[in-house]
Amino acid sequence: MSDLVKYDRKSDHIKSIPLLKRCLSYFKPYKGKIAIAVAAMLVVAAAEGGTAYIVQPAFDDGLNAKDMQAMMLIVLAMVGIFTAKAVGRYVQNFLMRYCALKVLEQLRNEMYDKMIFLPMKFFEREKVGDLMSRIIQDVVLIRSSLPAVVMMIREGFTMAALIGVVFYQDWYLAIWAVLVLPIAGFPIIFFGKKLRKLGRKNQVKLADISIFLQEVFSGIRVVKAFHTEKREGENFRRENGRLVKIAVKEVIYSELSSPVMDIVGAIGAGMVLLAGGMRVAEGAMTVGELLSFLTALGLLYAPVKKLNSANLDVQRALAGAERVFEILDSQKIVVEKDGTIPFTPPFNQLEFRDVTFAYEGCPTPALNNVNFTVRAGERVAIVGPSGAGKSTFVNLIPRFYEQQQGQILVNGRDIREYTLATLRRNIAMVSQDAFLFNLSVRDNIAYGQTDVQDDAVHAAARAAFAHDFILSLPEGYESVVGERGTKLSGGQKQRLTIARAILKNAPLLILDEATSALDSESERIVQQALENLMQQRTSIVIAHRLSTVLSADRILVMDGGSIVSQGRHEQLLGTCPLYSKLYDMQFNTDSKGDEPKTCPAPGGMV
Ligand SMILES: Nc1ncnc2c1ncn2[C@@H]1O[C@H](COP(=O)(O)OP(=O)(O)OP(=O)(O)O)[C@@H](O)[C@H]1O
């Protein structure tokens, strides 16, 4: 099980305050803008208080006294107050949303940077859909953390201003009104907790759906070939149903919080009306005073409700933050270890010294005590049954994985000492899946290179026998190849990846020959392209073609994670039964071989 899934299933959550602080720390670079927004917020809060205060003179001095001049002044003051409130609110909302979007951008960049530098094993352990969902969806929740906190502060100010007004107007009634505030605190906390939990569940479920979709759409050929559209549809409906179930629960709690607050508010208003009515009857206060007091009280109720909804937003933000920061902060998720020494050509020698490697969680090693040396200019072919460890062997050279024991040396120095960038720049890999990006043909050939001239791209394409077919495409070198190169044939894709390797011009070439059959014409062209690629280079080829083993300077025979024999084709045919069998099965379908027996010890026949 992946580390992230394990975390998702844990019930204990990170504490709210440190998590919230971590969210808010992302807003630090925007201090100035946030300060302006807070100033605008104070204007809004003051204007709210002013609105309540002006009701009493409007009634008592204006309407009751029938004083038109006073009325004019009051109207002007009201327009002024509302304008200040409107402008303040706009400035505040714009700046807050702007800062939130910038934080979103920053968080996405950080997440991407963290993930892209993680070692291969991380991507094997985690699911692509889950990682995508964290970058796309979870970070969105965090952006609302500051606006929500600011809203809480703003409503806190507004509440304080209004409480000031009601106490100033009538402290006796005010006490009755404020008595209900602690009761209002209960739903805020209760619903907040519930929503945080559900928010996290919701994000996990969304990630599950991303994983599902990513898998089904990228495996659509298999789905169609097996006609499992309906079954996959049912699976999707089940996942989607679960998501909606959680979302409905979220709606229940978030919508329930509002009526609960209403009831609490009604209790408070009822108590005040009762006490206030009695005071008006006693003649201790005017109707205008009571109305003004009730207006202030009504206005006080709104910020309490907003405080509640801001808290719900904060809890949702924290639910997203947990999933984002567990990647950003995780000690377990560490980027590839880089070396310090730049590797500079020429390439002289590659050596495996007692290398043993096991994949994470696998008890048996995929490579067992491997010793091997290749010198500049050599052409080495690797053969072996499926699962022998051929791909693992070549994947250790560019440090896609790291061996647990032994050393791999290039020019006499451990490859871990070289910087990854220079090590990998000097190794060209052509794998059988011929992966292309959804870019133009030109950009695919020039992938990873900067400042490449068109002439160089064309020359590489010519050497890979790709130039002519590229020119026949609708937009030539500018034609976009589709996701994973779907708009091209298998042979064309292979020739583009060969052109890419030719352009890279690395001294060490690692080649995994395609096993999938091309028609004989494409096969011949791809073979010629590979010949051009291998010229003047040291090459290690996982061989699937007869011509490759025949032309190799040395053939390594692998079995069960070990090199069981090495030599040239003719030598091995006579001495290694496993090689004879592989030769019969893979390279020479006409002849029949004996059952393989054990091979002589490696190195004995080089
Ligand atoms: N990512 C991985 N995680 C765990 N085990 C793996 C992984 N990749 C390969 N293995 C295991 O390691 C062993 C060697 O696999 P490897 O892919 O190197 O063999 P191979 O000789 O290249 O096979 P093939 O010719 O079928 O591609 C196999 O037992 C395989 O199941």
The ligand as a Gaussian input file, in Angstrom:
#p B3LYP/6-31G(d) Opt

LIG

0 1
 N        8.799000      -2.000000     -10.934000
 C        8.922000      -3.224000     -10.464000
 N        8.525000      -3.491000      -9.201000
 C        8.655000      -4.739000      -8.692000
 N        9.174000      -5.773000      -9.377000
 C        9.590000      -5.570000     -10.630000
 C        9.469000      -4.289000     -11.250000
 N        9.956000      -4.386000     -12.504000
 C       10.361000      -5.646000     -12.667000
 N       10.147000      -6.373000     -11.550000
 C       10.491000      -7.777000     -11.318000
 O       11.897000      -7.895000     -11.461000
 C       12.255000      -9.045000     -12.196000
 C       13.098000      -8.641000     -13.417000
 O       12.288000      -7.872000     -14.272000
 P       12.845000      -7.204000     -15.595000
 O       11.781000      -6.306000     -16.123000
 O       14.158000      -6.608000     -15.327000
 O       13.008000      -8.462000     -16.535000
 P       13.293000      -8.524000     -18.091000
 O       14.371000      -9.534000     -18.265000
 O       13.530000      -7.168000     -18.630000
 O       11.914000      -9.108000     -18.616000
 P       11.188000      -8.878000     -20.052000
 O       12.054000      -9.468000     -21.100000
 O        9.917000      -9.652000     -19.885000
 O       10.982000      -7.413000     -20.187000
 C       10.958000      -9.734000     -12.560000
 O       10.741000     -10.772000     -11.630000
 C        9.901000      -8.665000     -12.397000
 O        8.684000      -9.219000     -11.966000

